[in-house]
Amino acid sequence: MWDVRQSQLPILDGLVGCCGANQLNILVTGGAGYIGSHACKALAAKGYVPITYDNLSRGNVWAVKWGPLEKADIADGQ
C-alpha cells in the first residue's frame, strides 16, 4: 500500500499535524458528507489528522468526528 508519509513530494517534507506532534494533516474536501466522513474515519485510524473542508450544503456537522472542521466553500475564491 502506498504511504503518503514516504512520498518523495517536497511539499510533504517537514509537515507536522495541528493536533499533535509527528502527525500529518490531510485536507479532506467534502469531509462532512457520507463518503468524506468515512474517508476521515479511515485516515484517523491510520494516524493522520483529517481536516474537513466543507460548506455544509449537503454535509452535517455531526459527521465531523475525527478532526477539525473548516466551514468554507472552494468556489468562494478568497
C-alpha positions as CSV (number, residue, x, y, z in Angstrom):
1,M,0.0,0.0,0.0
2,W,1.3,3.5,-0.9
3,D,2.0,5.6,2.1
4,V,2.0,9.4,1.7
5,R,4.5,9.7,4.6
6,Q,7.1,8.0,2.4
7,S,6.3,10.1,-0.6
8,Q,9.1,11.9,-2.5
9,L,7.0,15.0,-2.9
10,P,8.9,18.0,-1.5
11,I,5.6,19.6,-0.3
12,L,5.3,16.9,2.3
13,D,8.7,17.4,3.9
14,G,8.6,18.7,7.4
15,L,4.8,18.8,7.8
16,V,3.6,18.5,11.4
17,G,0.0,17.8,12.4
18,C,-2.0,20.6,14.1
19,C,-3.4,18.2,16.8
20,G,-0.2,16.5,17.9
21,A,3.5,16.2,17.1
22,N,4.6,13.9,14.3
23,Q,1.1,13.6,12.8
24,L,0.4,14.6,9.2
25,N,-2.5,16.9,8.3
26,I,-4.7,15.7,5.4
27,L,-7.3,18.1,3.9
28,V,-10.5,16.3,3.0
29,T,-12.9,18.4,0.9
30,G,-16.5,17.4,1.4
31,G,-15.5,15.6,4.7
32,A,-18.8,16.2,6.3
33,G,-20.7,14.1,3.8
34,Y,-21.2,10.4,3.8
35,I,-18.1,9.4,1.7
36,G,-15.9,12.1,3.1
37,S,-16.7,11.3,6.7
38,H,-15.8,7.7,6.1
39,A,-12.6,8.8,4.5
40,C,-11.8,10.9,7.5
41,K,-12.5,8.0,9.8
42,A,-10.1,5.7,7.8
43,L,-7.4,8.4,7.8
44,A,-7.7,9.0,11.6
45,A,-7.4,5.2,12.1
46,K,-4.1,5.3,10.3
47,G,-2.8,8.1,12.5
48,Y,-3.4,11.1,10.2
49,V,-5.3,14.3,11.2
50,P,-8.1,14.8,8.7
51,I,-9.0,18.4,8.4
52,T,-12.6,18.6,7.0
53,Y,-13.2,21.4,4.5
54,D,-16.9,21.6,3.8
55,N,-19.6,24.2,3.1
56,L,-22.2,22.0,4.8
57,S,-24.6,22.5,1.9
58,R,-25.1,18.7,1.9
59,G,-22.9,17.5,4.8
60,N,-23.5,17.6,8.5
61,V,-21.5,19.0,11.4
62,W,-22.2,15.9,13.5
63,A,-20.4,13.8,10.8
64,V,-17.1,15.5,11.6
65,K,-15.7,13.5,14.5
66,W,-12.1,12.7,13.7
67,G,-10.5,16.2,13.2
68,P,-11.2,19.9,12.9
69,L,-13.8,21.4,10.6
70,E,-13.2,24.4,8.4
71,K,-16.6,25.7,7.1
72,A,-16.0,27.3,3.8
73,D,-16.6,26.9,0.0
74,I,-13.9,26.3,-2.5
75,A,-15.9,28.3,-5.0
76,D,-15.5,31.5,-2.9
77,G,-12.2,32.4,-4.5
78,Q,-10.8,34.1,-1.4
